[in-house]
Amino acid sequence: MIAYSTDPHHLMSSQLTGFFVGWPDPPRPETLLKLLRSSYRAVLAHDGERVVGFATAISDGVLSAYIPLLEVLPEYQGRGLGSEIMRLLLAELDHLYMVDVMCDDEVVPFYERLGLRRAGGLIRRNYARQSGE
């Protein structure tokens, strides 16, 4: 059964293997652990003790955030984990005016299904929160 969490501080690098498939120089698990712990927000998908997916956000915490990474292990793709991870992360960022994502063209429809729209990249603007309060 898949469980979701938002605290990467209890993780060990040994739980973070198999990500970044196809990257020419993928981050090592130790680097990924540091990245997760340093992110403004992170959402993790777990299958038991194993991390099978994650997304991160960097932010000023006031008006804007950028989502640089969404990764799901290949054997877990196509099960809705990426969508659920993103729904949870966007909920964590809902207090912000803008949440931006840049992605390859082939995954644009995925992000559009989550409510993001094209604007030279993909963006979400929460006009009710543009004052930063």
C-alpha positions as a Python dict, from the first residue, in 0.01 Angstrom:
ca = {
    (1, 'M'): (0, 0, 0),
    (2, 'I'): (132, 344, -94),
    (3, 'A'): (159, 604, 181),
    (4, 'Y'): (251, 971, 144),
    (5, 'S'): (454, 1197, 370),
    (6, 'T'): (602, 1545, 372),
    (7, 'D'): (900, 1499, 603),
    (8, 'P'): (1222, 1376, 439),
    (9, 'H'): (1432, 1416, 755),
    (10, 'H'): (1377, 1057, 868),
    (11, 'L'): (1501, 911, 538),
    (12, 'M'): (1830, 739, 463),
    (13, 'S'): (2005, 761, 127),
    (14, 'S'): (1967, 385, 82),
    (15, 'Q'): (1591, 442, 41),
    (16, 'L'): (1647, 672, -258),
    (17, 'T'): (1776, 449, -536),
    (18, 'G'): (1649, 399, -890),
    (19, 'F'): (1544, 757, -966),
    (20, 'F'): (1650, 984, -1255),
    (21, 'V'): (1631, 712, -1521),
    (22, 'G'): (1777, 836, -1849),
    (23, 'W'): (1961, 1130, -1698),
    (24, 'P'): (2317, 1153, -1833),
    (25, 'D'): (2461, 1224, -1487),
    (26, 'P'): (2193, 1143, -1227),
    (27, 'P'): (2229, 1267, -870),
    (28, 'R'): (2359, 1009, -625),
    (29, 'P'): (2123, 895, -346),
    (30, 'E'): (2325, 1102, -96),
    (31, 'T'): (2275, 1411, -310),
    (32, 'L'): (1905, 1337, -346),
    (33, 'L'): (1871, 1306, 31),
    (34, 'K'): (2036, 1646, 79),
    (35, 'L'): (1813, 1793, -195),
    (36, 'L'): (1496, 1660, -30),
    (37, 'R'): (1596, 1785, 312),
    (38, 'S'): (1686, 2130, 174),
    (39, 'S'): (1366, 2182, -24),
    (40, 'Y'): (1100, 2427, 87),
    (41, 'R'): (845, 2145, 60),
    (42, 'A'): (868, 1781, -47),
    (43, 'V'): (607, 1512, -90),
    (44, 'L'): (720, 1150, -79),
    (45, 'A'): (543, 831, -184),
    (46, 'H'): (640, 520, 14),
    (47, 'D'): (581, 151, -45),
    (48, 'G'): (674, 22, 296),
    (49, 'E'): (1018, 163, 374),
    (50, 'R'): (1101, 221, 9),
    (51, 'V'): (1059, 569, -142),
    (52, 'V'): (894, 516, -481),
    (53, 'G'): (824, 875, -580),
    (54, 'F'): (872, 1235, -477),
    (55, 'A'): (831, 1597, -582),
    (56, 'T'): (1004, 1905, -446),
    (57, 'A'): (940, 2277, -433),
    (58, 'I'): (1172, 2568, -381),
    (59, 'S'): (1019, 2893, -263),
    (60, 'D'): (1060, 3232, -103),
    (61, 'G'): (773, 3127, 123),
    (62, 'V'): (589, 3452, 53),
    (63, 'L'): (470, 3477, -310),
    (64, 'S'): (630, 3219, -534),
    (65, 'A'): (744, 2861, -570),
    (66, 'Y'): (902, 2652, -839),
    (67, 'I'): (859, 2277, -871),
    (68, 'P'): (1183, 2144, -1021),
    (69, 'L'): (1138, 1771, -970),
    (70, 'L'): (875, 1502, -991),
    (71, 'E'): (1012, 1150, -1000),
    (72, 'V'): (836, 814, -980),
    (73, 'L'): (1023, 486, -1008),
    (74, 'P'): (958, 324, -1348),
    (75, 'E'): (787, 18, -1201),
    (76, 'Y'): (539, 245, -1016),
    (77, 'Q'): (452, 473, -1307),
    (78, 'G'): (102, 462, -1453),
    (79, 'R'): (-63, 404, -1115),
    (80, 'G'): (-152, 766, -1033),
    (81, 'L'): (132, 822, -788),
    (82, 'G'): (270, 1122, -977),
    (83, 'S'): (-73, 1283, -985),
    (84, 'E'): (-129, 1227, -614),
    (85, 'I'): (219, 1353, -525),
    (86, 'M'): (154, 1669, -726),
    (87, 'R'): (-195, 1721, -579),
    (88, 'L'): (-46, 1699, -230),
    (89, 'L'): (245, 1930, -315),
    (90, 'L'): (17, 2188, -477),
    (91, 'A'): (-199, 2179, -162),
    (92, 'E'): (115, 2249, 45),
    (93, 'L'): (181, 2551, -179),
    (94, 'D'): (-176, 2677, -201),
    (95, 'H'): (-102, 2986, 11),
    (96, 'L'): (131, 3122, -259),
    (97, 'Y'): (44, 3350, -550),
    (98, 'M'): (246, 3165, -812),
    (99, 'V'): (362, 2809, -854),
    (100, 'D'): (565, 2747, -1168),
    (101, 'V'): (677, 2429, -1342),
    (102, 'M'): (899, 2390, -1644),
    (103, 'C'): (882, 2057, -1821),
    (104, 'D'): (933, 1872, -2146),
    (105, 'D'): (655, 1906, -2404),
    (106, 'E'): (551, 1541, -2372),
    (107, 'V'): (446, 1585, -2008),
    (108, 'V'): (259, 1914, -2050),
    (109, 'P'): (-80, 1734, -2066),
    (110, 'F'): (-7, 1569, -1729),
    (111, 'Y'): (43, 1906, -1561),
    (112, 'E'): (-253, 2063, -1742),
    (113, 'R'): (-477, 1791, -1595),
    (114, 'L'): (-365, 1914, -1253),
    (115, 'G'): (-481, 2268, -1326),
    (116, 'L'): (-160, 2430, -1446),
    (117, 'R'): (-162, 2620, -1773),
    (118, 'R'): (84, 2723, -2043),
    (119, 'A'): (256, 3060, -2020),
    (120, 'G'): (594, 3012, -2180),
    (121, 'G'): (621, 2737, -1923),
    (122, 'L'): (350, 2610, -1696),
    (123, 'I'): (227, 2834, -1421),
    (124, 'R'): (-44, 2858, -1163),
    (125, 'R'): (-154, 3195, -1037),
    (126, 'N'): (-354, 3222, -717),
    (127, 'Y'): (-477, 3578, -747),
    (128, 'A'): (-647, 3563, -408),
    (129, 'R'): (-300, 3525, -255),
    (130, 'Q'): (-102, 3776, -462),
    (131, 'S'): (-59, 4011, -168),
    (132, 'G'): (158, 3749, 1),
    (133, 'E'): (-51, 3724, 316),
}
